[in-house]
Amino acid sequence: MTSTEEPPAPRASGEPHGPRAPHEHRDAPEQGGQIARALAVLEAVAAHGSSTARGIAEVTSIPLPTVYRIAQELIRSEYLVHLRSEKRFALGYQLHRLAVGLHEDLGIPRTVREEVHAMHRDLGMAAYLAIHRGTDFVVVHVSDSPQAPRLSPLGFGFHESPHATAFGKAGLASLAPEEREAYLADGPLRAHTDRTVVDPQLLRAQLEDIAERGIAWEHQEFVPGTSCLAATIKADDGMLVGTVAVSAPVAAYEGRMRHVEDRVRACASRAGRAYRWGAQAH
């Protein structure tokens, strides 16, 4: 997983280049000041989920020693994390907190936030709301506590492997058959744990069941020791709008899997009504 330790001192050579951003950043080093440089570093990392220091330097034109210095400051502020084993930087959890605040300001219905919080309180599990666009999804609201913490980090790898998460499986199951098959045929599926379903035939059967039931499970497929359950929120035309979900240690589900399913399903149903009423009001 990730580490927040400071990166090692820059090496003279031999560090692999990170993926090039889709566009060249503005010439930040001398013109924009420290804030502009920090933003340029974050944008370079965000372009492909993670990057080496040398890759950041190439796409931003910021000198390599300066990249390391800025990265260290961003790590201390939790805007970046250092993936020590891969010698790369990835986005930090503080950005997720900012994104959650933004999405709340943009209009998540208050009743939906209350439903997610009530589910967290009733089940004693971290509870989530995600908005979907095909296989892409973004977690826009989280209700958790020290006794029932959220998955962390939610960012790195979360969107790149939908087959390994309850959110992502719900999205894959909602695709048209040809789109689903295209995903399954697009190279080997990444195994996050030894329980991740990477066999296309097994995953295909699982997705068909999810499409029928509207419930997606993952059992220790993304984080060892943790299972997640997501229920779909559908529009009037049957299109997937989002999901509500819970995560908890495996032991928390023992003897109550049916109860958890029913509670998450009820939350999804009420959230769907809130979204549909909101759409009708406009």
VOPAGU-2260 file (C-alpha; in pm, 1 decimal, decimal comma):
REM VOPAGU-2260
SITE   aa  ch    i         X         Y         Z
SITE  MET   A    0       0,0       0,0       0,0
SITE  THR   A    1     114,9     357,1      49,8
SITE  SER   A    2     365,1     526,8     273,3
SITE  THR   A    3     383,3     888,2     386,8
SITE  GLU   A    4     756,4     878,4     449,9
SITE  GLU   A    5     966,3    1139,9     276,4
SITE  PRO   A    6    1123,9    1037,4     -54,4
SITE  PRO   A    7    1493,5     961,6     -82,2
SITE  ALA   A    8    1735,1    1219,3    -212,0
SITE  PRO   A    9    1729,5    1254,4    -592,7
SITE  ARG   A   10    1946,0    1013,1    -786,5
SITE  ALA   A   11    2176,0    1122,8   -1061,1
SITE  SER   A   12    2041,1     876,2   -1316,1
SITE  GLY   A   13    1860,2     549,0   -1369,8
SITE  GLU   A   14    1516,6     644,7   -1238,8
SITE  PRO   A   15    1246,3     530,7   -1482,3
SITE  HIS   A   16    1040,9     799,1   -1645,8
SITE  GLY   A   17     679,4     837,2   -1542,9
SITE  PRO   A   18     395,1     860,3   -1795,0
SITE  ARG   A   19     381,9    1187,1   -1981,5
SITE  ALA   A   20      83,3    1406,4   -1905,0
SITE  PRO   A   21    -165,2    1458,1   -2186,3
SITE  HIS   A   22     -59,8    1819,5   -2212,8
SITE  GLU   A   23     245,3    2017,1   -2117,5
SITE  HIS   A   24     198,6    2225,6   -1804,9
SITE  ARG   A   25     251,2    2596,5   -1804,7
SITE  ASP   A   26     608,9    2701,0   -1737,0
SITE  ALA   A   27     563,1    2715,7   -1360,3
SITE  PRO   A   28     918,6    2729,1   -1220,1
SITE  GLU   A   29     994,2    3099,5   -1244,2
SITE  GLN   A   30     665,7    3262,3   -1338,7
SITE  GLY   A   31     404,3    3132,0   -1100,7
SITE  GLY   A   32     572,1    3109,6    -762,9
SITE  GLN   A   33     560,0    2828,4    -511,4
SITE  ILE   A   34     182,2    2774,4    -521,2
SITE  ALA   A   35     180,3    2742,3    -900,0
SITE  ARG   A   36     468,2    2494,1    -883,5
SITE  ALA   A   37     289,3    2284,7    -622,7
SITE  LEU   A   38     -25,8    2281,0    -835,7
SITE  ALA   A   39     179,6    2181,7   -1139,7
SITE  VAL   A   40     326,7    1889,7    -944,0
SITE  LEU   A   41     -20,9    1775,6    -833,7
SITE  GLU   A   42    -154,0    1801,0   -1189,9
SITE  ALA   A   43     137,7    1597,8   -1323,1
SITE  VAL   A   44      71,9    1321,9   -1068,6
SITE  ALA   A   45    -304,5    1331,5   -1126,5
SITE  ALA   A   46    -264,1    1290,3   -1503,8
SITE  HIS   A   47    -197,6     916,8   -1466,1
SITE  GLY   A   48    -256,8     837,2   -1100,1
SITE  SER   A   49     112,1     835,4   -1004,1
SITE  SER   A   50     449,2     951,5   -1137,1
SITE  THR   A   51     820,9     946,7   -1066,6
SITE  ALA   A   52     998,5    1265,4    -965,7
SITE  ARG   A   53    1182,3    1266,3   -1297,1
SITE  GLY   A   54     855,2    1227,2   -1485,7
SITE  ILE   A   55     711,1    1524,9   -1295,0
SITE  ALA   A   56    1018,1    1733,1   -1374,0
SITE  GLU   A   57     990,5    1654,1   -1744,5
SITE  VAL   A   58     625,9    1756,5   -1786,7
SITE  THR   A   59     645,9    2064,7   -1562,4
SITE  SER   A   60     998,6    2194,2   -1643,8
SITE  ILE   A   61    1057,8    2222,6   -1268,9
SITE  PRO   A   62    1416,5    2127,5   -1173,2
SITE  LEU   A   63    1441,1    1780,8   -1021,6
SITE  PRO   A   64    1573,5    1896,8    -679,7
SITE  THR   A   65    1282,3    2142,2    -659,5
SITE  VAL   A   66    1035,0    1865,1    -745,4
SITE  TYR   A   67    1167,0    1662,2    -450,6
SITE  ARG   A   68    1141,2    1961,5    -217,2
SITE  ILE   A   69     783,4    2039,8    -324,6
SITE  ALA   A   70     687,9    1671,5    -302,7
SITE  GLN   A   71     815,7    1654,4      55,0
SITE  GLU   A   72     599,8    1953,9     151,2
SITE  LEU   A   73     294,6    1800,4     -18,5
SITE  ILE   A   74     353,9    1468,3     157,1
SITE  ARG   A   75     370,5    1642,1     495,1
SITE  SER   A   76      36,6    1809,9     413,5
SITE  GLU   A   77    -113,3    1478,1     291,9
SITE  TYR   A   78    -167,1    1604,7     -61,8
SITE  LEU   A   79      76,6    1341,2    -192,8
SITE  VAL   A   80     192,7    1001,3     -74,1
SITE  HIS   A   81     523,5     835,7    -156,6
SITE  LEU   A   82     500,3     483,3    -295,7
SITE  ARG   A   83     840,0     376,6    -170,6
SITE  SER   A   84     853,4      33,4    -332,7
SITE  GLU   A   85     763,9     180,6    -673,6
SITE  LYS   A   86     966,8     503,7    -634,7
SITE  ARG   A   87     659,9     701,1    -741,2
SITE  PHE   A   88     429,5     967,6    -601,0
SITE  ALA   A   89      48,4     936,8    -586,7
SITE  LEU   A   90    -229,7    1170,5    -480,9
SITE  GLY   A   91    -286,6    1197,1    -107,0
SITE  TYR   A   92    -597,7    1164,6     101,7
SITE  GLN   A   93    -629,0    1537,3     173,5
SITE  LEU   A   94    -737,6    1588,9    -187,5
SITE  HIS   A   95   -1022,0    1345,6    -132,0
SITE  ARG   A   96   -1141,0    1550,2     166,4
SITE  LEU   A   97   -1144,8    1861,9     -51,4
SITE  ALA   A   98   -1330,9    1677,3    -327,0
SITE  VAL   A   99   -1593,1    1553,2     -82,9
SITE  GLY   A  100   -1651,4    1911,1      33,6
SITE  LEU   A  101   -1681,1    2029,8    -325,3
SITE  HIS   A  102   -1932,4    1763,3    -420,5
SITE  GLU   A  103   -2140,7    1837,9    -113,3
SITE  ASP   A  104   -2145,0    2206,3    -207,0
SITE  LEU   A  105   -2247,2    2113,8    -562,4
SITE  GLY   A  106   -2573,2    1968,0    -444,4
SITE  ILE   A  107   -2587,8    1618,8    -298,5
SITE  PRO   A  108   -2942,2    1618,0    -158,5
SITE  ARG   A  109   -2941,8    1669,1     215,8
SITE  THR   A  110   -3181,1    1376,8     257,1
SITE  VAL   A  111   -2935,3    1146,4      78,0
SITE  ARG   A  112   -2649,1    1250,8     307,6
SITE  GLU   A  113   -2877,6    1185,1     604,4
SITE  GLU   A  114   -2966,7     839,8     468,4
SITE  VAL   A  115   -2598,8     747,8     429,5
SITE  HIS   A  116   -2522,2     872,3     781,1
SITE  ALA   A  117   -2816,6     675,8     922,6
SITE  MET   A  118   -2689,1     361,4     752,3
SITE  HIS   A  119   -2345,6     417,1     908,8
SITE  ARG   A  120   -2503,9     464,9    1250,1
SITE  ASP   A  121   -2738,7     166,3    1224,6
SITE  LEU   A  122   -2481,3     -84,6    1094,1
SITE  GLY   A  123   -2169,0      46,8    1267,7
SITE  MET   A  124   -1985,7      44,0     934,1
SITE  ALA   A  125   -1830,3     312,8     714,4
SITE  ALA   A  126   -2094,0     421,7     460,4
SITE  TYR   A  127   -2048,6     577,0     117,3
SITE  LEU   A  128   -2229,6     740,5    -171,1
SITE  ALA   A  129   -2074,6     717,2    -518,4
SITE  ILE   A  130   -2187,8     871,7    -845,6
SITE  HIS   A  131   -2132,8     660,3   -1158,7
SITE  ARG   A  132   -2061,5     721,6   -1524,7
SITE  GLY   A  133   -2016,1     377,5   -1677,7
SITE  THR   A  134   -1708,3     214,7   -1525,0
SITE  ASP   A  135   -1601,1     549,2   -1376,4
SITE  PHE   A  136   -1724,3     648,9   -1034,7
SITE  VAL   A  137   -1641,4     905,6    -769,9
SITE  VAL   A  138   -1711,5     871,1    -398,7
SITE  VAL   A  139   -1885,4    1197,8    -314,0
SITE  HIS   A  140   -1992,9    1142,8      46,4
SITE  VAL   A  141   -1857,9     930,8     332,4
SITE  SER   A  142   -1995,5     879,4     681,6
SITE  ASP   A  143   -1755,7     709,3     921,0
SITE  SER   A  144   -1610,7     723,8    1272,0
SITE  PRO   A  145   -1297,9     615,5    1461,3
SITE  GLN   A  146   -1477,1     289,9    1544,0
SITE  ALA   A  147   -1578,0     236,7    1178,7
SITE  PRO   A  148   -1317,2     409,2     960,3
SITE  ARG   A  149   -1343,4     449,7     584,4
SITE  LEU   A  150   -1126,4     265,9     335,3
SITE  SER   A  151    -794,5     445,7     308,8
SITE  PRO   A  152    -667,5     553,4      71,6
SITE  LEU   A  153    -973,8     583,7    -148,6
SITE  GLY   A  154    -775,4     737,4    -431,8
SITE  PHE   A  155    -480,2     536,9    -557,6
SITE  GLY   A  156    -591,9     234,1    -759,9
SITE  PHE   A  157    -956,7     276,8    -661,3
SITE  HIS   A  158   -1083,5     372,5   -1005,3
SITE  GLU   A  159    -833,1     177,1   -1210,7
SITE  SER   A  160    -962,2    -163,3   -1095,8
SITE  PRO   A  161   -1342,9    -158,7   -1088,3
SITE  HIS   A  162   -1353,5    -539,4   -1094,1
SITE  ALA   A  163   -1199,6    -542,1    -743,8
SITE  THR   A  164   -1448,0    -309,2    -568,8
SITE  ALA   A  165   -1817,9    -329,2    -490,8
SITE  PHE   A  166   -1866,7      18,4    -643,2
SITE  GLY   A  167   -1687,4     -82,7    -961,0
SITE  LYS   A  168   -1863,9    -416,5    -998,4
SITE  ALA   A  169   -2198,4    -237,1    -981,9
SITE  GLY   A  170   -2078,7      -7,7   -1261,0
SITE  LEU   A  171   -1951,8    -294,7   -1475,1
SITE  ALA   A  172   -2276,9    -485,2   -1427,2
SITE  SER   A  173   -2474,4    -184,7   -1554,4
SITE  LEU   A  174   -2288,1    -170,4   -1887,1
SITE  ALA   A  175   -2431,6    -291,9   -2214,0
SITE  PRO   A  176   -2315,1    -648,7   -2285,3
SITE  GLU   A  177   -2069,9    -540,9   -2555,5
SITE  GLU   A  178   -1913,5    -278,7   -2327,0
SITE  ARG   A  179   -1880,2    -530,1   -2046,4
SITE  GLU   A  180   -1713,3    -778,7   -2278,3
SITE  ALA   A  181   -1474,2    -510,7   -2403,8
SITE  TYR   A  182   -1360,7    -446,7   -2045,1
SITE  LEU   A  183   -1312,4    -816,5   -1973,9
SITE  ALA   A  184   -1110,6    -856,6   -2294,1
SITE  ASP   A  185    -887,1    -555,8   -2229,9
SITE  GLY   A  186    -578,0    -731,5   -2096,1
SITE  PRO   A  187    -521,2    -914,5   -1765,7
SITE  LEU   A  188    -717,4    -797,2   -1462,7
SITE  ARG   A  189    -511,6    -668,3   -1170,3
SITE  ALA   A  190    -511,7    -874,7    -851,2
SITE  HIS   A  191    -506,1    -645,9    -545,2
SITE  THR   A  192    -521,4    -945,0    -307,5
SITE  ASP   A  193    -515,7   -1322,1    -347,7
SITE  ARG   A  194    -897,8   -1309,5    -341,7
SITE  THR   A  195    -947,5   -1062,2    -629,0
SITE  VAL   A  196   -1156,2   -1221,7    -905,1
SITE  VAL   A  197    -938,5   -1199,2   -1216,4
SITE  ASP   A  198   -1081,1   -1487,8   -1418,6
SITE  PRO   A  199   -1306,1   -1329,3   -1687,1
SITE  GLN   A  200   -1549,5   -1619,7   -1684,8
SITE  LEU   A  201   -1599,9   -1606,6   -1306,8
SITE  LEU   A  202   -1630,3   -1228,1   -1312,1
SITE  ARG   A  203   -1878,4   -1245,0   -1601,6
SITE  ALA   A  204   -2107,2   -1472,5   -1399,4
SITE  GLN   A  205   -2071,8   -1248,0   -1095,7
SITE  LEU   A  206   -2165,2    -937,7   -1297,1
SITE  GLU   A  207   -2473,4   -1106,7   -1438,9
SITE  ASP   A  208   -2590,0   -1182,8   -1084,7
SITE  ILE   A  209   -2522,7    -823,1    -976,0
SITE  ALA   A  210   -2720,6    -688,2   -1271,8
SITE  GLU   A  211   -3016,1    -902,9   -1168,9
SITE  ARG   A  212   -3006,3    -840,1    -793,8
SITE  GLY   A  213   -2878,7    -480,4    -776,3
SITE  ILE   A  214   -2633,2    -582,1    -501,7
SITE  ALA   A  215   -2255,0    -608,7    -541,7
SITE  TRP   A  216   -2025,4    -776,4    -289,9
SITE  GLU   A  217   -1647,6    -791,4    -272,4
SITE  HIS   A  218   -1490,0   -1010,2      -7,0
SITE  GLN   A  219   -1131,6    -903,1      69,6
SITE  GLU   A  220   -1071,9    -839,2    -300,7
SITE  PHE   A  221    -941,7    -481,2    -265,6
SITE  VAL   A  222    -813,4    -464,0      93,4
SITE  PRO   A  223    -721,3    -779,7     290,6
SITE  GLY   A  224    -950,2    -835,2     588,8
SITE  THR   A  225   -1221,6    -598,1     460,9
SITE  SER   A  226   -1543,1    -669,7     271,1
SITE  CYS   A  227   -1769,5    -419,8      97,0
SITE  LEU   A  228   -2129,3    -422,3     -20,2
SITE  ALA   A  229   -2286,4    -177,1    -267,2
SITE  ALA   A  230   -2648,8    -132,5    -376,9
SITE  THR   A  231   -2743,1      46,7    -697,4
SITE  ILE   A  232   -2938,4     371,2    -731,7
SITE  LYS   A  233   -3132,8     370,7   -1059,4
SITE  ALA   A  234   -3304,7     644,5   -1259,6
SITE  ASP   A  235   -3660,5     600,2   -1384,9
SITE  ASP   A  236   -3526,4     466,3   -1715,2
SITE  GLY   A  237   -3316,9     203,8   -1535,9
SITE  MET   A  238   -2983,3     378,1   -1589,2
SITE  LEU   A  239   -2733,9     356,5   -1303,0
SITE  VAL   A  240   -2707,9     688,5   -1117,8
SITE  GLY   A  241   -2493,6     584,0    -826,4
SITE  THR   A  242   -2440,7     340,4    -543,0
SITE  VAL   A  243   -2455,8     341,8    -167,3
SITE  ALA   A  244   -2210,6     110,2       4,6
SITE  VAL   A  245   -2061,9      -3,3     333,0
SITE  SER   A  246   -1719,7    -138,3     426,3
SITE  ALA   A  247   -1610,0    -319,0     740,2
SITE  PRO   A  248   -1380,2    -593,2     866,6
SITE  VAL   A  249   -1495,4    -939,4     763,9
SITE  ALA   A  250   -1595,0   -1030,7    1119,8
SITE  ALA   A  251   -1848,2    -745,4    1129,0
SITE  TYR   A  252   -2068,1    -929,8     876,2
SITE  GLU   A  253   -2079,3   -1262,7    1057,3
SITE  GLY   A  254   -2436,8   -1372,3    1122,6
SITE  ARG   A  255   -2585,2   -1056,1     970,6
SITE  MET   A  256   -2510,8   -1059,2     598,7
SITE  ARG   A  257   -2881,1   -1066,9     507,5
SITE  HIS   A  258   -2954,0    -783,1     750,1
SITE  VAL   A  259   -2671,4    -572,6     603,4
SITE  GLU   A  260   -2797,7    -639,8     249,8
SITE  ASP   A  261   -3151,4    -536,5     343,1
SITE  ARG   A  262   -3030,0    -216,5     515,0
SITE  VAL   A  263   -2807,6    -111,4     225,0
SITE  ARG   A  264   -3085,7    -190,0     -23,8
SITE  ALA   A  265   -3328,7      26,2     174,6
SITE  CYS   A  266   -3080,2     314,7     177,7
SITE  ALA   A  267   -3036,2     287,2    -200,1
SITE  SER   A  268   -3413,5     284,6    -251,7
SITE  ARG   A  269   -3465,9     598,4     -42,1
SITE  ALA   A  270   -3167,9     772,8    -202,9
SITE  GLY   A  271   -3310,6     692,3    -546,2
SITE  ARG   A  272   -3644,0     849,1    -452,2
SITE  ALA   A  273   -3466,0    1161,8    -329,9
SITE  TYR   A  274   -3275,9    1196,0    -657,5
SITE  ARG   A  275   -3587,8    1135,6    -867,1
SITE  TRP   A  276   -3790,6    1389,9    -671,0
SITE  GLY   A  277   -3508,2    1639,0    -712,6
SITE  ALA   A  278   -3506,4    1583,2   -1089,5
SITE  GLN   A  279   -3883,3    1631,0   -1106,5
SITE  ALA   A  280   -3855,4    1956,4    -911,8
SITE  HIS   A  281   -3629,4    2092,9   -1189,0
